[in-house]
């Protein structure tokens, strides 16, 4: 899978705004895979501050039928290569959760 990598970090695309998730809503509802999270072209558009119209046109060509509501708040987060993470969602707001930062309760 193609990813945008710079200085040993990978660009992760997610939508922290409330209302609609980007990756979580599309993976669950449309069956799109992790390419929504890692797509280097989309990450580049977001990093370079391209217009919402340009971003949505790119998505429409690449993933027909994808829900674009979450794109309005989409952003790129850089995480170290090999970091284990998951994207969680509450009320449309996506958050990155890192495996090594969780605290576990031991019985």
Backbone as numpy.savetxt, mean C-alpha at the origin, in Angstrom:
# Nx Ny Nz CAx CAy CAz Cx Cy Cz
8.39 -10.50 -7.97 7.55 -9.32 -7.97 8.44 -8.08 -7.97
8.13 -7.13 -8.84 8.88 -5.89 -8.89 8.58 -5.02 -7.68
9.61 -4.38 -7.19 9.48 -3.49 -6.05 10.40 -2.30 -6.26
10.05 -1.17 -5.70 10.91 0.00 -5.74 11.80 -0.05 -4.50
13.12 -0.15 -4.73 14.08 -0.28 -3.64 15.09 0.84 -3.74
15.32 1.50 -2.61 16.34 2.56 -2.53 17.01 2.47 -1.17
18.33 2.55 -1.18 19.10 2.56 0.06 18.73 1.42 1.01
18.50 0.24 0.45 18.19 -0.94 1.26 16.78 -0.96 1.83
15.91 -0.10 1.31 14.52 -0.07 1.78 13.57 -0.26 0.62
12.40 -0.82 0.93 11.37 -1.12 -0.06 10.22 -0.12 0.13
9.68 0.38 -0.99 8.52 1.27 -0.94 7.26 0.45 -0.73
6.51 0.78 0.31 5.25 0.12 0.64 4.13 1.14 0.44
3.09 0.77 -0.30 1.97 1.67 -0.57 0.80 1.26 0.31
0.31 2.22 1.08 -0.87 1.97 1.91 -1.63 3.27 2.09
-2.81 3.19 2.68 -3.68 4.36 2.80 -4.09 4.57 4.25
-3.41 5.47 4.97 -3.72 5.66 6.39 -4.96 6.50 6.68
-5.54 7.13 5.67 -6.72 7.97 5.90 -7.97 7.14 6.14
-8.89 7.68 6.90 -10.15 6.98 7.16 -11.06 7.07 5.95
-11.93 6.09 5.80 -12.91 6.09 4.73 -12.77 4.90 3.80
-11.57 4.63 3.31 -11.37 3.52 2.39 -9.92 3.07 2.44
-9.71 1.77 2.45 -8.37 1.23 2.39 -7.95 1.04 0.94
-6.66 1.08 0.68 -6.16 0.85 -0.67 -5.89 -0.63 -0.88
-4.89 -1.16 -0.22 -4.53 -2.55 -0.46 -5.53 -3.50 0.18
-5.96 -3.20 1.40 -6.84 -4.13 2.10 -8.18 -4.29 1.40
-8.74 -3.22 0.92 -10.04 -3.31 0.26 -9.93 -3.98 -1.11
-8.84 -3.76 -1.82 -8.69 -4.37 -3.14 -8.30 -5.83 -3.08
-7.45 -6.20 -2.15 -7.06 -7.60 -2.04 -8.25 -8.45 -1.63
-9.03 -7.95 -0.67 -10.19 -8.70 -0.19 -11.32 -8.71 -1.21
-11.63 -7.55 -1.78 -12.81 -7.43 -2.63 -12.57 -7.77 -4.09
-11.39 -7.51 -4.61 -11.12 -7.70 -6.03 -10.16 -8.83 -6.34
-9.58 -9.42 -5.32 -8.67 -10.53 -5.54 -7.29 -10.14 -6.05
-6.99 -8.84 -6.05 -5.66 -8.43 -6.45 -4.68 -8.81 -5.35
-3.49 -9.14 -5.74 -2.49 -9.60 -4.78 -1.62 -8.47 -4.25
-0.46 -8.85 -3.79 0.45 -7.92 -3.14 1.05 -6.89 -4.09
0.85 -7.06 -5.40 1.39 -6.07 -6.32 0.83 -4.68 -6.05
-0.34 -4.58 -5.46 -0.91 -3.29 -5.09 -0.08 -2.59 -4.01
0.57 -3.36 -3.19 1.38 -2.83 -2.09 2.76 -2.41 -2.58
3.30 -3.16 -3.53 4.69 -2.98 -3.93 4.91 -2.33 -5.30
3.87 -2.04 -6.06 4.04 -1.61 -7.45 4.99 -0.42 -7.57
6.12 -0.59 -8.29 7.11 0.49 -8.38 6.61 1.71 -9.16
5.78 1.49 -10.18 5.26 2.61 -10.95 4.33 3.48 -10.13
3.44 2.85 -9.38 2.52 3.60 -8.52 3.28 4.31 -7.41
4.25 3.62 -6.83 5.06 4.25 -5.78 5.76 5.49 -6.31
6.30 5.39 -7.52 6.99 6.53 -8.12 6.03 7.70 -8.35
4.83 7.42 -8.82 3.84 8.48 -9.01 3.51 9.19 -7.70
3.34 8.42 -6.64 3.03 8.99 -5.33 4.20 9.81 -4.78
5.40 9.28 -4.89 6.59 9.96 -4.38 6.80 11.29 -5.09
6.54 11.31 -6.39 6.78 12.50 -7.19 5.60 13.46 -7.24
4.59 13.21 -6.41 3.48 14.14 -6.27 2.63 14.33 -7.51
2.47 13.27 -8.28 1.64 13.37 -9.49 0.19 13.60 -9.10
-0.59 14.11 -10.04 -1.99 14.44 -9.76 -2.81 13.18 -9.52
-3.92 13.36 -8.83 -4.82 12.25 -8.56 -5.33 11.65 -9.87
-5.57 12.48 -10.87 -6.03 11.98 -12.17 -4.99 11.07 -12.82
-3.70 11.45 -12.74 -2.64 10.62 -13.31 -2.52 9.30 -12.56
-2.64 9.36 -11.25 -2.53 8.16 -10.43 -3.69 7.21 -10.74
-4.91 7.75 -10.79 -6.07 6.90 -11.06 -6.05 6.34 -12.48
-5.52 7.09 -13.45 -5.39 6.57 -14.82 -4.41 5.39 -14.86
-3.31 5.52 -14.14 -2.33 4.43 -14.07 -2.98 3.17 -13.48
-3.69 3.35 -12.38 -4.33 2.21 -11.71 -5.39 1.58 -12.61
-6.18 2.39 -13.30 -7.23 1.86 -14.18 -6.65 1.00 -15.30
-5.50 1.39 -15.81 -4.85 0.60 -16.87 -4.24 -0.68 -16.32
-3.64 -0.58 -15.15 -2.92 -1.73 -14.58 -3.84 -2.74 -13.90
-4.86 -2.23 -13.18 -5.78 -3.09 -12.43 -7.22 -2.69 -12.72
-7.74 -3.10 -13.86 -9.13 -2.75 -14.20 -10.09 -3.20 -13.10
-10.97 -2.31 -12.71 -11.95 -2.64 -11.68 -11.48 -2.44 -10.26
-10.23 -2.04 -10.07 -9.73 -1.80 -8.71 -10.48 -0.62 -8.09
-10.74 -0.72 -6.81 -11.39 0.35 -6.07 -10.34 1.43 -5.80
-10.61 2.66 -6.22 -9.61 3.72 -6.10 -9.89 4.71 -4.97
-10.93 4.47 -4.18 -11.24 5.39 -3.08 -10.07 5.57 -2.12
-9.35 4.51 -1.84 -8.23 4.58 -0.92 -7.02 5.30 -1.49
-7.00 5.52 -2.79 -5.86 6.21 -3.40 -5.77 7.67 -3.01
-6.88 8.26 -2.63 -6.87 9.68 -2.27 -5.97 9.95 -1.07
-5.80 8.98 -0.21 -4.96 9.13 0.98 -3.70 8.26 0.92
-3.45 7.63 -0.22 -2.32 6.69 -0.33 -0.99 7.41 -0.14
-0.08 6.69 0.47 1.27 7.22 0.68 2.27 6.08 0.61
3.53 6.44 0.55 4.61 5.46 0.49 5.37 5.51 1.81
5.59 4.35 2.36 6.43 4.19 3.56 7.61 3.33 3.15
8.79 3.70 3.59 10.00 2.92 3.27 10.34 2.02 4.45
10.45 0.72 4.19 10.86 -0.21 5.24 12.04 -1.05 4.75
12.85 -1.48 5.69 14.05 -2.25 5.36 13.71 -3.55 4.65
14.52 -3.89 3.67 14.35 -5.16 2.95 14.35 -6.30 3.96
13.41 -7.21 3.81 13.33 -8.38 4.68 12.50 -8.19 5.92
12.00 -6.99 6.18 11.17 -6.73 7.36 9.82 -7.42 7.19
9.40 -8.16 8.19 8.10 -8.81 8.14 7.05 -7.82 8.65
5.98 -7.66 7.88 4.94 -6.72 8.24 3.60 -7.19 7.70
2.55 -6.56 8.18 1.24 -6.74 7.59 0.52 -5.40 7.63
-0.45 -5.27 6.76 -1.25 -4.06 6.73 -2.59 -4.39 7.35
-2.92 -3.67 8.41 -4.20 -3.85 9.07 -5.09 -2.67 8.71
-6.40 -2.86 8.86 -7.34 -1.82 8.47 -8.45 -1.70 9.50
-8.78 -0.47 9.83 -9.94 -0.19 10.68 -10.66 1.02 10.12
-11.90 0.85 9.74 -12.73 1.94 9.21 -12.05 2.61 8.01
-11.37 1.81 7.21 -10.71 2.32 6.01 -9.29 2.80 6.23
-8.89 3.02 7.47 -7.55 3.50 7.76 -6.59 2.32 7.87
-5.61 2.30 6.99 -4.63 1.21 7.00 -3.42 1.60 7.85
-2.87 0.63 8.54 -1.67 0.83 9.36 -0.69 -0.29 9.06
0.59 0.01 9.17 1.62 -1.02 9.04 1.91 -1.57 10.43
1.92 -2.87 10.52 2.22 -3.55 11.78 3.43 -4.44 11.53
4.47 -4.23 12.31 5.72 -4.97 12.12 5.80 -6.13 13.10
6.19 -7.27 12.59 6.23 -8.48 13.41 7.17 -8.33 14.61
8.32 -7.71 14.43 9.28 -7.63 15.52 8.95 -6.54 16.54
7.88 -5.75 16.30 7.54 -4.72 17.26 6.32 -5.06 18.11
5.77 -6.24 17.90 4.61 -6.65 18.69 5.04 -7.20 20.04
4.25 -6.90 21.04 4.49 -7.48 22.35 3.53 -8.64 22.55
4.04 -9.73 23.01 3.21 -10.91 23.23 3.07 -11.16 24.72
1.92 -11.61 25.11 1.66 -11.97 26.50 1.93 -13.47 26.64
2.67 -13.82 27.67 3.03 -15.21 27.90 2.28 -15.73 29.10
1.63 -16.88 28.96 0.85 -17.47 30.04 1.75 -18.24 30.97
